[in-house]
C-alpha cells in the first residue's frame, strides 16, 4: 500500500487512539447485538414450553424460525447497504429499531390459544413470528450492516472487515453459555425479558453513535466503488460463486440440527445437550474467519475422513456414552471448520460483504428447513444425518469439478464395484457379511483419505451398507413425529415387543411364551409399570384406601399403553397424550394389546396435558404423570402452576403419582418444593434401592413420587416402609412457568450419586 493511500485511509482520524476508539465502538456494538440475538432464542423458546411441551423438536423449529428471520434481516441490511447512502440508511434502521423497542418486552402473543392436535410445527412458526419476529429481525440486520458501514470508513482495517464477524460470534457464544449457567438459574423469565429490553435500548443508542462516527469518517466514494483491482466477473461466475457460498453454509447448518437430533435420539438424551453443537458451530466461525486457521485444512481433512468412517458404521451406536458424544461432536466441529474455512477463503471484496452474508444466511435457512421441517416428514429415522455427513465430504477445498472430470473412468469403476458388492451382499452372502463389507469400506476410506473423489464414493457406499445393516439387524420399525423417533422392535430372544423413544424404553409386551408359542393371555405390564413396582404399588394403595375401586383416573402420557392393564372393570380411565403417533401405536392391537385387552373403553385425549387436563372435569381420584420422552424434561408439568392444576382436578382426597426416573436429573426435591407452595405433602419410593431388575423380562426399577393434600389420602404409602416423606427445602426457589433451573436438578443428581 502506498504512503498516499495510507494517508487517505487515515483521513478523518486524528491518530491511532481515535482509530482504536472507532474500532472498539463497532466491536462492542456488534458483540452486544449478537449477545442479545442469541439470548432471546432460549429465553423465548422456554416461554413456549408451557404451551407445547419440552420436545427437542420445539428447539429445531425455533432454529428454523430464527434462521428465516436472520435471512430477512440480512436481506434488509443488504438493501440498505447497496441502495441507500448512510445518511438515509442510518435513520431508517434506527426507526426500525425504535419500532422493535416499542414492541417490547418480549412475551407470548395474546390470542393464540392452544396448538392444534396435528401441524404443531406450522402453529409454532406463527407464534414465534408474531411474538418475537420484529425485534429479532431488527437485531439480525446489525451484524452485516455495521460491518458494511465500517468498510466504508477510513479505518486501516476497513478493506477487510470480516474479522468483525468473529466479534459477532463471540457474543453469540457468550450468550449461549451464559444462559443455562447464569441467566436461567438467577432470573425469572419476566426479569430476563425486562433486562433484555434494557440491553436492546442500549444497543439502539450505540448504533446511533456508530452511524454518526461512520458518517464523519466515511472514505472517498471513489475508493468504495473501486473495491479491488480484479476484472469484473461474468454473471455466470458470480452465480457460481453465490451457489458455492450457499452450499458451504447449508451443510454445517443442516448438520447442526441433524447431529443434535441424532445425539438426542441414538446416543444420549441429556438435558441442555443442544448447547454443545451450537456452541461448537459458533466457535468454528471465530476460528475459521481469520487469515491463519488452526488446525490446517490438511489435518481437518484427515480427521474428517476418519470420523465420518467411524460415524457411518452402525456399530457405533453401541459405543460408551463419552466415546459416542466425542465422536459425533468432534466430527461436527471438523466438518463445520472445513466449510467455514472454505467460506472465508471465498469471501468477496468488502463492496459485496452484505451479499456474502445474505447467501450464508440463505444456505443456513435451507439447511435448517431440510433437517427441522422436511426430514421428520420424509424419513422415519434421523436419515438426514448420514446424508449430510456424505455431503460434508464434498466440501473439502481440494475437491473440484475438474478433478471429477479427470478421473471419471476410475471413479465409475469404483462406483460399479460398490454397487456390485452391495448386490452380492443382499442376494448371495449371509446378512452378517454386510458388517464385514462395511468394515472393509471404512478401511478403504481411511487408506485413500488424500483422494477426495474416492473418499466421497466410498462414503456413499458405507452409508448404503450401514443403512442396510441397520435394517437387517432391527426387527421392527421406526415411526417419526414432531416429537421424536419411536422405535418398535423385537427383543433378541423374540419374546417381547418394545417401544423406545430415542434411548429410553417406554414400554414392552410379551408376544411369545418361553417355548416360542404365541402369547395370547392378558398382557402383563412390565418395564417401569409392573404391578409390584412404584407406580403399581401407588395405584393399588390409593385404590385400597377407597374400598377397592377408583371412579375416575387421568394418566398423562400413554406410551405403549402399559398402565391400561392396571385398570379394573367399571373404572373410568382417561389418557392424555401429546403425540398422535404414540396414540396410533398404542391403539394398534397388532403392535401392543394393552389398551385393547385391558381398557378398551378408555378415553384418549390428544394434546398437551396442561391444556387438555384443564378441560377435564374435576373430582378425579388419581392422576398419574408419566410424560418424560427420551429423557426430555417437560418442566412445565412440574411447576407451581402445574401442581395447582392437578390439585384443582383431584377429588379432595385424591392423589397425584409422578414417575420421575431419569438418568441426569434429581426431581423429587423440585416437586416437593412446588407441592409445598400448594399445601401438599410428598412421598417418594426409590425402586433402585429395593426392586430386582430383570433385563430379559424387561422389569426395571423406577423412582416414583406420590403427592396428596394429606398423608392419610395416600393410604399404605404413608406408613413406614418403602415410601419416604420428602421434606421440602423452603430455601429453594420453586419452579414455575416463569422460572426453572435444570442445572440445579443436575447438581442434585450428581450429589446423590
MITOR-835323 format. One record per residue (C-alpha): residue in three letters; x, y, z. Coordinates in steps of 0.5 Angstrom, whole numbers, plus 500, padded with zeros to 3 digits. Example, Ala and Ser with C-alpha at 12.3 -4.5 7.8 and 13.67 -1.06 7.14 Angstrom:
2
Ala525491516
Ser527498514
END
This chain:
753
Unk500500500
Unk503507498
Unk504512503
Unk499517500
Unk494511500
Unk495510507
Unk495518509
Unk488518505
Unk486512509
Unk487515516
Unk484522514
Unk479523519
Unk483520525
Unk487525529
Unk491519531
Unk492512533
Unk488513539
Unk482515535
Unk482509531
Unk482505536
Unk476508540
Unk473508533
Unk474500532
Unk473499540
Unk466502539
Unk464498533
Unk467491536
Unk463493542
Unk456494539
Unk457488534
Unk458484541
Unk452487544
Unk448486538
Unk450478538
Unk449477545
Unk442480545
Unk441476539
Unk443469542
Unk440471549
Unk433472546
Unk433465543
Unk433460549
Unk429466553
Unk423466548
Unk423458547
Unk423457554
Unk417461555
Unk413457549
Unk415450554
Unk408451558
Unk404451551
Unk408446547
Unk412442552
Unk419440552
Unk420436546
Unk427437542
Unk423439536
Unk421445539
Unk428448539
Unk429445532
Unk423449530
Unk425455534
Unk432455530
Unk429455523
Unk424461525
Unk431465528
Unk434463521
Unk429465517
Unk429472521
Unk436472520
Unk436472513
Unk430477512
Unk435482517
Unk441480512
Unk437482506
Unk434488509
Unk442490511
Unk444488504
Unk439493501
Unk441499506
Unk448498505
Unk447497497
Unk442502495
Unk442508500
Unk447512503
Unk449512510
Unk445519511
Unk439515509
Unk440508512
Unk442510519
Unk436514521
Unk431509517
Unk435503521
Unk434507528
Unk427508526
Unk426500525
Unk430499532
Unk425504535
Unk419500533
Unk422494535
Unk423497542
Unk416499542
Unk414492542
Unk418490548
Unk418487553
Unk418480549
Unk412475551
Unk408470548
Unk403474544
Unk396474546
Unk390471543
Unk394464540
Unk390459544
Unk392452544
Unk396449539
Unk393444534
Unk393437535
Unk397436529
Unk401441525
Unk405444531
Unk411446527
Unk406451523
Unk403453529
Unk409454533
Unk412458527
Unk407463527
Unk407464535
Unk415466534
Unk414471528
Unk408474532
Unk411475539
Unk419476537
Unk419477530
Unk420485529
Unk426485535
Unk430479532
Unk429482525
Unk432489527
Unk438485531
Unk439481525
Unk441486521
Unk446489525
Unk452485524
Unk453486517
Unk450493517
Unk455495522
Unk461491518
Unk459495512
Unk459502515
Unk466500518
Unk468498511
Unk466505508
Unk470509513
Unk478511513
Unk480506518
Unk486502517
Unk482495517
Unk476498513
Unk478494507
Unk478487510
Unk472488516
Unk471480516
Unk475480523
Unk469483526
Unk465477525
Unk469474530
Unk466479535
Unk459477533
Unk460470534
Unk464471541
Unk458475543
Unk453469541
Unk458464544
Unk458468551
Unk450469551
Unk449461549
Unk454459555
Unk451464560
Unk444463559
Unk444456562
Unk449457567
Unk448464570
Unk442467567
Unk437462568
Unk439460575
Unk438467577
Unk433471573
Unk426469572
Unk423470565
Unk420476567
Unk426479569
Unk430476563
Unk425480559
Unk426487562
Unk434486562
Unk434484555
Unk429490553
Unk434495557
Unk440492553
Unk436493547
Unk435500548
Unk443501550
Unk444498543
Unk440503539
Unk444508543
Unk451505541
Unk448504533
Unk446511533
Unk453513535
Unk457508530
Unk452511525
Unk455518527
Unk462516527
Unk462512521
Unk459518517
Unk464523520
Unk470518518
Unk467516511
Unk472514506
Unk472517499
Unk467515494
Unk472513489
Unk475508494
Unk469505495
Unk467504488
Unk473501486
Unk473496491
Unk479491489
Unk483491482
Unk481485479
Unk477485473
Unk469484474
Unk467477474
Unk462475469
Unk454474471
Unk455466471
Unk462466475
Unk458471480
Unk452466481
Unk457460481
Unk460464487
Unk454465490
Unk452458490
Unk458456493
Unk457460499
Unk450458500
Unk452450499
Unk458451504
Unk453455509
Unk448450508
Unk452443510
Unk454446517
Unk447449519
Unk444442517
Unk449438521
Unk448443527
Unk440441527
Unk441433525
Unk447432530
Unk443435535
Unk437430533
Unk442424532
Unk445425539
Unk439426543
Unk436420539
Unk441415539
Unk447417543
Unk445421550
Unk438425551
Unk442429556
Unk438436558
Unk442442555
Unk445438550
Unk443442545
Unk448447548
Unk454443546
Unk453443538
Unk451450537
Unk457453542
Unk462449537
Unk458452531
Unk459459533
Unk466457535
Unk468455528
Unk466462526
Unk471465531
Unk477460529
Unk476460521
Unk474467520
Unk482469520
Unk488469516
Unk491463519
Unk487458521
Unk489453526
Unk489447525
Unk490447518
Unk486444512
Unk490438511
Unk489436519
Unk482437518
Unk481433512
Unk485427515
Unk480428522
Unk474429517
Unk475422514
Unk477418520
Unk471421524
Unk466420518
Unk468413517
Unk467411524
Unk460415525
Unk457412519
Unk459405522
Unk452402525
Unk456399531
Unk458406534
Unk451406537
Unk454401542
Unk460406544
Unk460408551
Unk457415552
Unk463419553
Unk466416546
Unk460417542
Unk459424544
Unk466426543
Unk466422536
Unk460426534
Unk461433537
Unk468432534
Unk466430527
Unk461436527
Unk467441529
Unk471439524
Unk466439518
Unk464446521
Unk471448521
Unk472446514
Unk466449511
Unk467456515
Unk474456513
Unk473455505
Unk468461506
Unk473465509
Unk478464503
Unk472465498
Unk470472502
Unk469477497
Unk471485497
Unk468489502
Unk464492497
Unk460485497
Unk460484504
Unk453484505
Unk451480499
Unk456475502
Unk453475509
Unk446474505
Unk448468502
Unk451465508
Unk444466512
Unk440463506
Unk444457506
Unk443456513
Unk436457513
Unk436452508
Unk440447512
Unk435448518
Unk429448514
Unk431441511
Unk433438518
Unk428441522
Unk422441518
Unk422437512
Unk427431514
Unk422429520
Unk416428515
Unk420425510
Unk425420514
Unk423415519
Unk429416523
Unk435421523
Unk437419516
Unk439426514
Unk445426519
Unk449421514
Unk446424508
Unk450431511
Unk456427513
Unk457425506
Unk455432503
Unk461435508
Unk466430504
Unk464434498
Unk466441502
Unk474440502
Unk477445499
Unk482440495
Unk476437491
Unk474441485
Unk470440479
Unk476439474
Unk478433479
Unk472429478
Unk473430470
Unk480428470
Unk478422474
Unk472420471
Unk473413469
Unk477410475
Unk471413479
Unk466410475
Unk469403476
Unk470404484
Unk462406484
Unk461400480
Unk465396485
Unk461399491
Unk454397488
Unk456390486
Unk459389493
Unk452391496
Unk448387491
Unk452381492
Unk451382500
Unk444383499
Unk443377495
Unk448372496
Unk452373502
Unk449372509
Unk447378513
Unk453378517
Unk457380511
Unk454386511
Unk458388517
Unk465386514
Unk464389508
Unk462396512
Unk469395516
Unk472394509
Unk469400506
Unk471404513
Unk479402512
Unk479404505
Unk476411506
Unk482412511
Unk487409507
Unk485414501
Unk484420505
Unk488424501
Unk484423495
Unk477426496
Unk474424490
Unk475416492
Unk473418499
Unk466421497
Unk464415493
Unk467410499
Unk463415504
Unk457414500
Unk458406500
Unk459406507
Unk453410508
Unk449405504
Unk452399507
Unk450402514
Unk443403513
Unk442396510
Unk446393516
Unk441397521
Unk435395517
Unk438388517
Unk439388525
Unk433391527
Unk427387528
Unk422393528
Unk420399525
Unk421407527
Unk416412527
Unk418419527
Unk413425529
Unk414432531
Unk416430538
Unk422425536
Unk423418533
Unk419412536
Unk423405535
Unk418399535
Unk423393536
Unk423385538
Unk428383544
Unk434379542
Unk430373545
Unk424374541
Unk419374547
Unk418382548
Unk416387543
Unk419394545
Unk417401544
Unk423406545
Unk423414544
Unk431415543
Unk435412548
Unk429411553
Unk425405553
Unk417407554
Unk414400554
Unk415393553
Unk410387552
Unk411379552
Unk409377545
Unk411369546
Unk412364551
Unk419361553
Unk417355549
Unk416360543
Unk409359542
Unk405366541
Unk403369548
Unk395370548
Unk393372555
Unk392379558
Unk398383557
Unk402384564
Unk405391565
Unk413391565
Unk419396565
Unk417401570
Unk410399570
Unk410393574
Unk404391579
Unk410391585
Unk414397582
Unk413404585
Unk407406580
Unk404400581
Unk404400589
Unk402407589
Unk396406585
Unk394400589
Unk395404595
Unk390409593
Unk385404590
Unk385400597
Unk384406601
Unk378408597
Unk375401598
Unk378397592
Unk375402587
Unk378408583
Unk372412580
Unk376417575
Unk383417574
Unk387421569
Unk394419566
Unk399424563
Unk403420558
Unk401414554
Unk407410551
Unk405403549
Unk399403554
Unk402399559
Unk398403565
Unk392401562
Unk393394565
Unk392397572
Unk385399571
Unk379395573
Unk372394570
Unk368400572
Unk373405573
Unk374411568
Unk381412566
Unk383418561
Unk390418558
Unk392425556
Unk398424550
Unk401430546
Unk404426540
Unk399423535
Unk404418533
Unk404415540
Unk397414540
Unk397410533
Unk402406536
Unk398404543
Unk391403539
Unk394398534
Unk393391537
Unk398388532
Unk403392536
Unk401393543
Unk395390546
Unk395393553
Unk389398551
Unk385393547
Unk385388552
Unk385392559
Unk382398558
Unk378398551
Unk373404553
Unk379408556
Unk379415553
Unk385418550
Unk385426549
Unk390429544
Unk394435546
Unk399438551
Unk397436558
Unk397443561
Unk392445556
Unk387438556
Unk387437563
Unk385444564
Unk378442560
Unk377435564
Unk372435570
Unk375435577
Unk374430582
Unk379425580
Unk381420585
Unk388419582
Unk392423577
Unk399419574
Unk404423571
Unk409419566
Unk411424561
Unk418424560
Unk420423553
Unk427420552
Unk429424558
Unk427431555
Unk424434561
Unk417437561
Unk419442566
Unk412446565
Unk409439568
Unk413440575
Unk412448576
Unk407451582
Unk402452576
Unk402445574
Unk401443581
Unk396448582
Unk392445576
Unk393438579
Unk390440586
Unk384443582
Unk383437578
Unk383432584
Unk378430589
Unk379433596
Unk382426598
Unk385425591
Unk393423590
Unk398425585
Unk403420582
Unk409422578
Unk414418575
Unk421421575
Unk426416573
Unk432420570
Unk439419568
Unk441426569
Unk436430574
Unk434429581
Unk427432581
Unk424429588
Unk426436591
Unk424440586
Unk417437586
Unk417437594
Unk418445594
Unk413446588
Unk408442592
Unk409445599
Unk407452596
Unk400449595
Unk400446602
Unk401439599
Unk405433602
Unk410429598
Unk413422599
Unk418418594
Unk420411593
Unk426410590
Unk426403587
Unk433403585
Unk434401593
Unk429395593
Unk427393586
Unk430387583
Unk432389576
Unk431383571
Unk433385564
Unk431379560
Unk424380563
Unk424388562
Unk423389569
Unk426396571
Unk427400578
Unk423406578
Unk423413582
Unk416415584
Unk413421588
Unk406421591
Unk403427593
Unk397429596
Unk393434601
Unk394430607
Unk399424608
Unk392420610
Unk390420603
Unk396416601
Unk394410605
Unk399405606
Unk404409602
Unk405414608
Unk406408613
Unk414407615
Unk417402610
Unk418403603
Unk416410602
Unk420416605
Unk417423606
Unk421429603
Unk422435607
Unk421441602
Unk427446602
Unk424452603
Unk430456601
Unk430453594
Unk426458589
Unk420454587
Unk420452579
Unk414456576
Unk412458569
Unk417464570
Unk423460573
Unk426453573
Unk433451574
Unk436445570
Unk443446573
Unk440445580
Unk437439578
Unk443436575
Unk447438581
Unk443435586
Unk443428581
Unk451429582
Unk451430589
Unk446424590
Unk451419587
END
